[in-house]
Amino acid sequence: MGVLPYTTATGNVEKALLGIKAAATPEKVTQDFVKTILKIPGGSGDQMTALLKKLGFVNPDGTPSDIYKKFRNNGSTGTAAADALRTGYAALFKRNEFWPVLEDSELRGLIIEETGQDADSNVVTMTLNTIKGVKKFANFDRTNEVTPIPSGEKQAPLTPNFALPSPPSVGLNLGYTINLNLPATSDIAVFNAIFKSLKENLLKSSDENG
């Protein structure tokens, strides 16, 4: 039977993670840092210090890990939290690699299966709630992560290549490549207008000429 990471004061999990995002990264994540800066005092603070190590936020020597640093970046918070769950609850992934999408009742059953605890054990409940505290931040679909542009920096223009259809074969195959510099804007209407014009003018003209 295995032992899964948990804290008895599960409400502190979200509080600690929000504190990590807000506070400057320390040289070491000590109990003083957790109790004073993350504002989780007493024995709960001691538990949280240990939990952060088990989840991979903190290296064995107390220094902030890559997971810690990536979690503070809004663009990679979700994947960092997912990596923390993979680190702390690797045993659950061995039992069911898709456990993060399970309903609470199903996840509780998996925890009971792994730990061997009684169905009504407080340890099972605290483990479940600890997981849920981290899972609030997690994103297991890395393709959906968006890294924000730091303030003061300009977005480089996008330069996709559009290959237009070749005209019907008449003994000579021709192709066209257009390099289009798109403006640095997040307004989808601008892009829609550009591509609409491209389709109605260049592509239409190419088809007619063919």
Buried (B, 14 or more C-beta within 10 A) or exposed (E): EBEBBBBEBBEBBBBBBEBBEEBEEBEEBBBEBBBEBBEBEEEBBBBBBBBBBBBBBBBEEBEBBEBBBBBBBEEBBBBBBBBBBBBBBEBBEEEBEEBBEBEEEEBBBBBBBBBEBEEEBEBBBBBBBBBBBBBEBBBBEEEEBEEEEEEEEEEEEEEEEEEBEEBEEEEEEEEEEEEEEBEEEEEEEEBEEEBEEBEEEBBEEBEEEE
